[in-house]
């Protein structure tokens, strides 16, 4: 890369660099997986073309767990089973390092199906209406979860109202939101601040772009005063012994939000789409325990309409027009 290109990239906004780099990384993963992302000689490309015959099926997932290796370990059993059910080999599961990247990969047709956060699904479908949600995951038998804002247990405030007041009248409190593709970590808190008619970048010493895995640790270590997260992630961190939840307190939580979507790209053959949906919604408790991360107990059917509140939040903050 020449110096001129380097200088250009330097001035591209960080969120846009993440989309570009995340998409390029996914292209490389698929290209190196040994599967025919480019079809055999004489055949049309398979990705994104409704009439093409699939030679393999490509799945992807966002950064739910702290490392790509852990993500792959947690989600690959499910994707391998789905590939088996549609009688196609599965490419290596594509893992992105941010939530926007997985959304963009599905939108661009790099992936056939993906486990998406709610905001990631809404963003992907907004940019490419042919993308469809076919199922919503259940966590502890519920298809919903909640976004939270948390602080240290010994913080001198107990509610978001108190935190806002303190930050406006005394030294600004540090606020950390997750990356801009995260539902609970960015979108929903931003919509809440919008509802309260305040600008978090003005009221707080503001930062965004953190991974969920880092948020609770940042609060406990004193790197930030308040951080966004979601109840499911706190469950994981506690169950793995990574945090002591008694040292944290929740100062705000959202209304119930629809859990993650399993979504498919436009042009995926109807027979494959229907088969995958049928397999998902008919998961037994035994299958869920074997094939899904801890506390994920199956799926309910979705046509995408249950994600309307997420789209409304996106419109309220001006990200979705």
Secondary structure, DSSP 4 states (H G I P E B T S, - for coil): --HHHHHHHHTS-HHHHHHHHHHHHHHHHHHTSSS-SSPPTTS---TT-TTSPPSEE-EEE---SSSHHHHHHHHHHHHHHHHHHTT-EEPPPEE-SSHHHHHHHHHHTS-SEEEE-HHHHHHHHHH-TT-EEEEEEEETTBSEE-EEEEEETT-S-SSHHHHHHHHHHSSPPEEEEE-TT-IIIIIHHHHHHHHTT--HHHHSEEEEEE-HHHHHHHHHTTS-SEEEEEHHHHHHHHHTTS--GGGEEEEEEPSPEE-PEEEE-TT--HHHHHHHHHHHHT--HHHHHHHS-TTEEEEEE--SGGGHHHHHHHHHTTS--
